[in-house]
Amino acid sequence: MLIKRRKFLQVGSLASTSLFMPKFLKAFESRALVPSGNKVLVVIQFSGGNDGLNTVIPITNDIYYRGRPVLGIDGSKAEKLETDFALHPELTHLKSLYGEGYLGILNGVGYPNPNRSHFRSMDIWQSGSHSQQYLSTGWLGRYLDAQCSGCDKPTQALEIDDILSLALKGEDEKGIAFKNPKRLFSGSNENYFKAISKSHEPTEETIDYLYKVMGNTLSSAEYIYNESMIHPTGAVYPNSNTGKALKTISSLILSDINTSVYYLSLGSFDTHINQAAQQTRLFKELNAAIASFTDDLKKNGRFNDVLIMTFSEFGRRVNQNASNGTDHGTANSMFFISGALKQKGLLNPLPDLENLDSGDLRYTIDFKSVYATVLRNWLGADDRKVLGEQFPLLSFI
């Protein structure tokens, strides 16, 4: 069966979806699978700009309560960690992880000349760029470019979503986005796709490339699905998007698939109006899913091999607005969860609410230093090559 060029290009519009990603060139050439002990990074993006001050709460700071007469969270209702700070009331499991030494909290993370646009600031965070730079590749995509020389399957980075984020797009290599391994396999395993792939005869470079991508996609989808079924987790997870995503990730980690990076999003945290209810709902979902995930990893002896990292494109203003919400701000907090943290608990001081920049928190840690630390000390990559310059390293891993 010979497929005409026009017909194929119509079908090829699917190439813009998460199923059709360029082939990795072979990372870890000497092995198809990575054995237990492989370091895995799980990135959780708080989309929309999470309010860091109601996440890590300065419960003894009068400036916080004066600026938030309605939104300020009473210290007696929060999950108290130390004398002067607590977590949001819904983050009960993160409090337990803190007590066990498995949670690190980094405050004041941001970048110079911050941008308050969701889209632009997210691009900056996902690309790992300076605020004045415009990059078309992501920091994890460039990690793939640097590390995946010789990869036999394009599955080193997976996003649990329908659309691949900029963070996982490299110049030559890209991650794969999907929500469910079975659905990915079923969709790519249709007889029609197999037939047109099998019937292809070399014609022109563009068409040949699309056929090649299709073949790689079919192979990768089958590989991901098969690996997810080798050791599917038997743990019970919440029936939420985050719960389902982390259950999928757990099954893949336990299978020893060759994936080093997983990426997922939770949101929206864009809480201009009635913030309390929205943040409470999202943190309740996050807390329950993280509880199942970390307990699952501990039970199966993989908690020391996994680093969970959270981030948001910016924080919120210190003072609440007239709608019982908060507007776009700047610096924010990040969470790091692992059984292998070298530095635990509060990793740096709480934000200084007496030294604001036009009502916003001043950043004290450049997020690119966090990326450099994760790239070098966790993923074993050349952080300078990936980020384009050297940034100071932190010591939590």
Backbone hydrogen bonds, N-H to C=O, Kabsch-Sander energy under -0.5 kcal/mol:
donor,donor_aa,acceptor,acceptor_aa,energy
3,I,1,M,-0.6
8,F,4,K,-2.6
9,L,5,R,-2.4
10,Q,6,R,-1.7
11,V,7,K,-2.1
12,G,8,F,-3.3
13,S,10,Q,-1.1
14,L,11,V,-2.2
15,A,12,G,-2.3
16,S,13,S,-1.6
17,T,14,L,-2.3
18,S,162,D,-0.8
20,F,14,L,-0.5
20,F,17,T,-1.0
21,M,19,L,-0.9
25,L,148,C,-0.7
26,K,150,G,-1.5
31,R,28,F,-2.1
34,V,256,D,-0.9
38,N,35,P,-1.6
40,V,305,D,-3.0
41,L,260,S,-3.0
42,V,307,L,-3.0
43,V,41,L,-0.5
43,V,262,Y,-2.9
44,I,42,V,-0.5
44,I,309,M,-3.0
45,Q,43,V,-0.6
45,Q,264,L,-2.8
46,F,44,I,-0.5
46,F,311,F,-3.7
47,S,45,Q,-1.2
47,S,266,L,-2.1
49,G,46,F,-1.0
50,N,46,F,-0.5
52,G,50,N,-1.0
54,N,51,D,-0.6
55,T,52,G,-1.1
56,V,52,G,-2.9
57,I,55,T,-0.7
57,I,86,A,-3.1
59,I,57,I,-1.7
60,T,84,D,-0.9
61,N,58,P,-2.1
62,D,60,T,-0.7
65,Y,61,N,-1.3
66,R,62,D,-2.6
67,G,63,I,-2.0
68,R,64,Y,-0.7
72,G,68,R,-2.0
74,D,72,G,-0.6
77,K,74,D,-1.7
78,A,74,D,-1.0
79,E,87,L,-2.5
80,K,78,A,-1.2
81,L,85,F,-1.9
82,E,85,F,-2.0
85,F,82,E,-0.5
86,A,57,I,-1.8
87,L,79,E,-2.8
88,H,55,T,-1.4
91,L,88,H,-2.3
92,T,90,E,-1.2
95,K,91,L,-1.5
96,S,92,T,-1.6
97,L,93,H,-2.5
98,Y,94,L,-2.3
99,G,95,K,-2.2
100,E,96,S,-1.6
101,G,97,L,-0.7
101,G,98,Y,-1.0
102,Y,97,L,-3.1
103,L,97,L,-0.6
104,G,336,F,-2.9
105,I,345,G,-2.8
106,L,334,M,-2.5
107,N,105,I,-0.5
109,V,332,N,-3.2
110,G,365,I,-2.6
121,S,117,S,-2.7
122,M,118,H,-2.3
123,D,119,F,-2.0
124,I,120,R,-2.3
125,W,121,S,-2.5
126,Q,122,M,-3.1
127,S,123,D,-2.6
128,G,124,I,-1.6
129,S,124,I,-1.6
133,Q,130,H,-1.5
138,G,169,K,-3.3
139,W,126,Q,-2.2
140,L,167,A,-1.2
141,G,167,A,-1.9
142,R,138,G,-2.5
143,Y,139,W,-1.2
144,L,140,L,-1.9
145,D,141,G,-2.2
146,A,142,R,-2.3
147,Q,143,Y,-2.6
148,C,144,L,-2.8
149,S,147,Q,-1.1
150,G,148,C,-1.1
151,C,26,K,-4.4
151,C,148,C,-0.8
155,T,153,K,-2.3
158,L,261,V,-2.6
159,E,176,I,-2.7
160,I,263,Y,-2.5
161,D,159,E,-1.7
161,D,178,F,-0.7
168,L,165,S,-1.4
169,K,166,L,-2.2
170,G,168,L,-0.6
170,G,173,E,-2.7
174,K,22,P,-0.5
175,G,168,L,-1.9
176,I,157,A,-1.9
177,A,18,S,-0.6
178,F,159,E,-2.5
184,L,180,N,-2.6
185,F,181,P,-2.4
186,S,182,K,-2.9
187,G,183,R,-2.6
188,S,184,L,-1.9
189,N,185,F,-1.2
190,E,187,G,-0.6
194,K,190,E,-2.0
195,A,191,N,-2.8
196,I,192,Y,-2.4
197,S,193,F,-2.0
198,K,194,K,-2.5
199,S,195,A,-2.1
200,H,197,S,-0.6
208,D,204,E,-3.0
209,Y,205,E,-2.5
210,L,206,T,-1.9
211,Y,207,I,-2.3
212,K,208,D,-2.3
213,V,209,Y,-2.6
214,M,210,L,-2.4
215,G,211,Y,-2.4
216,N,212,K,-2.3
217,T,213,V,-2.5
218,L,214,M,-2.5
219,S,215,G,-2.0
220,S,216,N,-2.8
221,A,217,T,-2.9
222,E,218,L,-1.8
223,Y,219,S,-2.2
224,I,220,S,-3.0
225,Y,221,A,-2.3
226,N,222,E,-2.8
227,E,223,Y,-2.7
228,S,224,I,-2.2
229,M,225,Y,-0.9
229,M,226,N,-0.6
230,I,226,N,-0.5
230,I,227,E,-1.0
231,H,227,E,-0.8
237,Y,235,A,-0.5
240,S,238,P,-1.3
244,K,240,S,-3.0
245,A,241,N,-2.2
246,L,242,T,-2.5
247,K,243,G,-1.9
248,T,244,K,-2.1
249,I,245,A,-2.3
250,S,246,L,-2.5
251,S,247,K,-2.2
252,L,248,T,-1.9
253,I,249,I,-2.7
254,L,250,S,-2.7
255,S,251,S,-0.8
256,D,252,L,-0.5
256,D,253,I,-1.4
257,I,252,L,-1.5
260,S,156,Q,-2.5
261,V,156,Q,-1.8
262,Y,41,L,-2.8
263,Y,158,L,-1.8
264,L,43,V,-2.3
266,L,45,Q,-3.0
269,F,47,S,-3.3
271,T,269,F,-1.9
272,H,270,D,-1.1
274,N,323,S,-2.4
275,Q,324,N,-2.1
276,A,324,N,-0.5
278,Q,274,N,-1.0
279,Q,275,Q,-2.7
280,T,276,A,-2.1
281,R,277,A,-2.2
282,L,278,Q,-2.2
283,F,279,Q,-2.6
284,K,280,T,-2.1
285,E,281,R,-1.8
286,L,282,L,-2.5
287,N,283,F,-2.9
288,A,284,K,-1.9
289,A,285,E,-1.9
290,I,286,L,-2.8
291,A,287,N,-2.1
292,S,288,A,-1.9
293,F,289,A,-2.4
294,T,290,I,-2.9
295,D,291,A,-2.0
296,D,292,S,-2.1
297,L,293,F,-2.4
298,K,294,T,-2.4
299,K,295,D,-2.4
300,N,296,D,-1.7
301,G,298,K,-1.6
302,R,297,L,-2.9
303,F,297,L,-0.8
305,D,302,R,-1.3
306,V,303,F,-0.8
307,L,40,V,-2.6
308,I,337,I,-2.8
309,M,42,V,-2.8
310,T,335,F,-2.0
311,F,44,I,-1.7
313,E,46,F,-0.5
315,G,330,T,-2.2
317,R,327,D,-2.5
318,V,359,G,-1.4
320,Q,67,G,-2.5
321,N,325,G,-3.0
324,N,321,N,-1.2
326,T,271,T,-2.5
329,G,315,G,-2.6
331,A,361,L,-0.8
332,N,109,V,-1.9
334,M,106,L,-2.4
336,F,104,G,-2.3
337,I,308,I,-2.4
338,S,102,Y,-1.7
339,G,303,F,-1.9
341,L,338,S,-0.6
342,K,396,F,-2.8
343,Q,396,F,-1.3
345,G,103,L,-2.7
347,L,105,I,-2.8
347,L,345,G,-0.7
348,N,105,I,-0.6
353,L,351,P,-0.9
355,N,352,D,-0.9
357,D,360,D,-3.2
358,S,356,L,-0.7
360,D,357,D,-1.3
364,T,108,G,-3.0
365,I,108,G,-2.2
367,F,110,G,-2.5
369,S,366,D,-2.0
370,V,366,D,-0.9
371,Y,367,F,-2.0
372,A,368,K,-2.4
373,T,369,S,-2.1
374,V,370,V,-2.5
375,L,371,Y,-3.1
376,R,372,A,-2.4
377,N,373,T,-2.5
378,W,373,T,-0.5
378,W,374,V,-1.4
379,L,374,V,-2.3
381,A,375,L,-3.3
383,D,381,A,-1.2
386,V,382,D,-2.0
387,L,383,D,-2.8
388,G,384,R,-1.7
